Structures are given as structure tokens and as C-alpha cells.
């Protein structure tokens, strides 16, 4: 089922909030902790997964003519 434009806008807002929250959280940590490969990869995976999921949803909606 395709999402409505309003649902996609909310999802984009949530994705932006996730990205900004991750950046803010990393900036509050000590540099050695923030750049630790395991912590960085975890953050990176979470953000990239959400962005790609949103991208696929937008493409699906565009293909169906919903947006």
C-alpha cells in the first residue's frame, strides 16, 4: 500500500530528526569515543538504512502516481 504525501512528509521529517540527533549525540561524546569504529558504524548503519528505506518508499509512491 502506497503512503500518502503527508505520511511521506512525516517520514522525511523523522529521518531528518534522526540524522540531527545522531550528529548531536556524537558531538557530545569525547572525540575518542565518538570516532570509535564500532560506535560510528552503528550510527552510520542506522542512518543509512533509514534514508534508503525512505528513498525506496518515495520511488514506489512516485511509480504508482500517488505523490
C-alpha positions in Angstrom: 0.0 0.0 0.0 1.4 3.4 -1.0 1.8 6.1 1.5 0.2 9.4 1.2 2.1 12.6 0.6 1.5 13.6 4.2 2.8 10.3 5.5 6.0 10.7 3.4 6.5 14.2 4.6 6.3 13.0 8.2 8.7 10.2 7.4 11.2 12.7 5.9 10.9 14.9 9.0 11.6 11.9 11.2 14.6 10.9 9.1 16.0 14.4 9.4 15.4 14.4 13.1 17.2 11.0 13.3 20.2 12.4 11.4 20.4 15.5 13.5 20.0 13.6 16.8 22.9 11.2 15.8 25.1 14.2 14.9 24.3 16.0 18.2 24.8 12.8 20.2 28.2 12.2 18.6 29.2 15.8 19.2 28.6 15.5 22.9 30.8 12.5 23.3 34.6 12.5 23.9 36.4 12.5 20.5 38.0 9.1 21.1 34.6 7.6 21.9 32.7 9.3 19.1 35.1 8.2 16.4 35.4 4.7 17.7 34.8 2.4 14.6 32.1 0.3 16.3 30.1 3.3 17.6 30.5 5.1 14.2 29.4 2.0 12.2 26.4 1.5 14.4 25.3 5.1 13.8 26.1 5.1 10.2 24.1 1.8 9.6 21.1 3.2 11.4 21.0 6.4 9.4 21.8 4.9 6.0 19.2 2.2 6.5 16.5 4.8 7.3 17.5 7.0 4.4 17.5 4.2 1.8 14.2 2.8 3.2 12.6 6.3 2.8 14.1 6.6 -0.7 12.5 3.3 -1.8 9.2 4.4 -0.4 9.3 7.6 -2.3 10.2 5.8 -5.5 7.4 3.3 -5.0 4.9 6.1 -4.5 6.2 8.1 -7.5 5.9 5.0 -9.7 2.3 4.4 -8.5 1.4 8.1 -9.2 0.4 8.7 -5.5 2.8 11.6 -4.9 
